[in-house]
Amino acid sequence: MQTITAENLHEKDVLLFINGLPPEILPDVSLYKRIYCTDGAYTYLVEKGIQPDVVSGDFDSLDIDTIAKGTSVVYTPDQDKTDFEKAIALIKNDGFKSVAVYGCSGLEQDHFLGNINSMVKSKDVIEICCFDDYGFYFFAKNTTIISGFVNHIISLVPFAEVTGIISEGVKYPLHKETLTLTNRIGTRNTIVEDTVKIAHETGNLLLFVQRKH
């Protein structure tokens, strides 16, 4: 079981910035043990006054000579994996168990779908939570408790089929139901209670929690 609250939401071991849409609201980097980024995200981080500890990638979009001295550079040329997937593997190999990711969504949508695919493949070996200017999203454990997000929008997206879904504390609850990517998904529900419980039996369930606009 996993429990996510408004208070512990950002309590992850490390930060990772990847080359999606740069966030307007940056996290407090002092809360994290280490800052990682892919090569495509390095420039906007430095422009925001953030110097990462580790930069990884194939460096097709960044001249290594422009990277500040003292920053660890990890060359990951494997073209069969995305830069995001390779960065997650690096973080896991460095001994960390959880990561907050910025820049996962936005810009080219094929990149976003590729990032979701990378999350699916890595979800059982490291805790990944992605953030953007609208909210956060992650792959749920079989039982997930979410607290402190009343009136936020919550969406349940199956990859590709999720069975036995129960949802409590939302406007339109589910009772042992099945969602499939090509048939029925659970988008744009509303959190109506301080504590939400989401449980499922089988499958990969992606949860989005977003502020109302």
C-alpha positions in Angstrom: 0.0 0.0 0.0 1.1 3.5 -0.7 0.0 6.7 1.0 0.3 10.1 -0.6 -0.5 13.3 1.3 -0.2 17.0 0.6 2.5 17.0 3.2 4.6 14.1 2.0 4.0 14.5 -1.7 7.5 15.9 -2.4 9.4 13.6 0.0 11.4 11.8 -2.7 15.1 10.9 -2.6 16.2 12.8 -5.7 15.0 15.2 -8.4 15.1 14.4 -12.2 14.6 17.0 -14.9 13.9 15.7 -18.4 13.4 17.5 -21.7 9.6 18.1 -21.7 7.9 21.4 -21.1 9.9 23.3 -18.5 7.9 23.9 -15.3 7.0 27.4 -14.4 7.0 26.5 -10.7 10.2 24.9 -9.7 10.6 22.7 -6.6 12.7 23.5 -3.6 15.9 21.7 -4.7 17.3 21.8 -1.1 14.8 19.1 -0.1 16.5 16.4 -2.2 19.7 14.4 -1.9 20.8 14.8 -5.5 19.7 16.5 -8.7 19.8 14.7 -12.0 18.9 15.9 -15.5 19.0 14.6 -19.0 21.2 16.5 -21.5 18.2 18.2 -23.1 17.1 19.7 -19.8 20.5 21.0 -18.7 20.3 24.5 -20.3 17.0 25.5 -18.9 18.0 24.3 -15.4 21.1 26.5 -15.5 19.1 29.4 -16.8 16.9 29.0 -13.7 19.9 29.1 -11.4 19.9 25.3 -10.7 23.1 23.4 -11.2 22.5 19.6 -11.4 24.8 17.1 -9.8 24.5 14.6 -12.6 23.8 15.0 -16.4 23.1 12.0 -18.5 22.2 11.2 -22.1 23.7 10.7 -25.6 24.6 14.5 -25.7 23.1 15.0 -29.2 21.5 18.2 -27.9 24.2 19.5 -25.5 27.9 20.2 -25.9 29.6 18.5 -23.0 32.2 21.3 -22.9 29.4 23.7 -21.7 28.7 21.7 -18.6 30.0 23.2 -15.4 33.1 21.6 -13.8 32.3 19.4 -10.8 29.1 18.1 -12.5 29.1 14.3 -13.1 28.6 13.5 -16.8 27.2 10.0 -17.7 27.2 9.1 -21.3 24.2 6.8 -22.2 24.2 6.1 -25.9 21.8 3.2 -26.0 19.3 4.1 -28.7 16.9 1.3 -27.7 16.0 3.2 -24.5 14.7 6.7 -23.9 16.9 9.2 -22.1 14.2 9.1 -19.3 14.5 5.4 -19.0 18.3 5.5 -18.9 18.2 8.2 -16.2 15.8 6.2 -14.1 18.2 3.2 -14.3 21.1 5.4 -13.3 19.3 6.7 -10.3 18.3 3.2 -9.3 21.9 2.0 -9.7 23.0 4.9 -7.5 21.0 3.3 -4.7 18.0 5.7 -4.6 14.5 4.4 -4.1 12.3 7.3 -5.1 12.4 10.2 -7.6 10.4 13.3 -8.4 10.4 14.0 -12.1 9.8 17.4 -13.9 9.6 17.9 -17.6 7.9 14.5 -18.3 4.9 16.0 -20.1 4.3 18.8 -22.7 5.9 19.6 -26.0 6.1 16.6 -28.4 3.4 14.2 -27.4 5.2 11.1 -28.7 7.9 11.9 -26.1 5.2 12.1 -23.4 3.9 8.7 -24.4 7.4 7.3 -24.5 7.9 8.7 -20.9 4.8 7.0 -19.7 6.1 3.7 -21.2 9.3 4.2 -19.4 7.4 4.7 -16.1 5.5 1.5 -16.6 8.7 -0.5 -17.1 10.4 1.0 -14.1 7.5 1.3 -11.6 8.3 -1.9 -9.7 11.9 -1.1 -9.1 11.8 2.6 -8.1 9.0 5.0 -6.9 8.4 7.6 -9.6 6.1 10.6 -9.3 5.9 13.2 -12.1 5.0 16.8 -11.6 3.9 19.6 -13.9 2.2 23.0 -13.5 -1.2 21.3 -13.3 -0.5 18.6 -10.7 1.2 15.2 -10.4 0.8 11.7 -11.7 2.2 8.2 -11.0 1.4 4.5 -11.3 -0.6 3.3 -8.4 0.1 0.3 -6.1 -2.7 -2.2 -5.7 -3.9 0.0 -2.8 -3.3 3.7 -2.8 -4.4 6.3 -0.2 -4.4 10.0 -1.2 -5.1 12.7 1.4 -5.4 16.5 1.4 -6.6 17.1 -2.2 -10.3 17.9 -1.9 -11.8 19.5 -5.0 -8.8 18.4 -7.2 -9.5 16.5 -10.4 -8.5 12.8 -10.3 -8.2 10.6 -13.4 -7.6 6.8 -13.6 -6.0 5.7 -16.9 -5.4 1.9 -17.5 -2.4 0.5 -19.4 -4.0 -1.3 -21.1 -6.5 -3.1 -18.8 -7.0 -2.8 -15.1 -9.5 -5.0 -13.3 -11.3 -5.0 -9.9 -11.0 -1.2 -9.4 -12.6 0.3 -6.3 -12.5 4.1 -5.7 -13.8 5.9 -2.6 -13.9 9.6 -1.7 -14.6 10.7 -5.2 -17.7 12.1 -6.9 -18.2 9.0 -9.1 -16.9 6.0 -7.2 -16.1 2.6 -8.8 -17.1 -0.7 -7.4 -15.0 -3.7 -8.6 -15.0 -2.4 -12.2 -12.7 -2.8 -15.2 -11.2 0.0 -17.2 -9.5 -0.6 -20.6 -7.6 1.9 -22.7 -9.5 1.2 -25.8 -13.0 1.1 -24.2 -13.6 2.9 -20.9 -11.2 5.0 -18.9 -11.8 7.0 -15.7 -10.9 10.7 -16.5 -12.0 13.9 -14.9 -13.5 12.7 -11.6 -13.6 15.0 -8.6 -12.1 14.3 -5.1 -14.9 15.1 -2.6 -13.4 13.8 0.7 -10.1 14.4 2.4 -9.1 10.8 2.0 -9.4 8.9 -1.2 -8.8 5.2 -1.5 -8.0 3.6 -4.9 -7.6 -0.2 -5.1 -7.3 -2.6 -8.1 -6.6 -6.3 -8.6 -4.6 -6.5 -11.8 -3.0 -4.2 -14.4 -1.1 -0.9 -14.5 -3.1 2.0 -13.3 -1.9 5.6 -13.9 -3.4 8.2 -11.6 -3.5 11.9 -12.4 -4.3 14.4 -9.6 -4.7 18.0 -10.9 -5.9 21.3 -9.6 -9.2 22.7 -11.0 -8.7 25.7 -13.3 
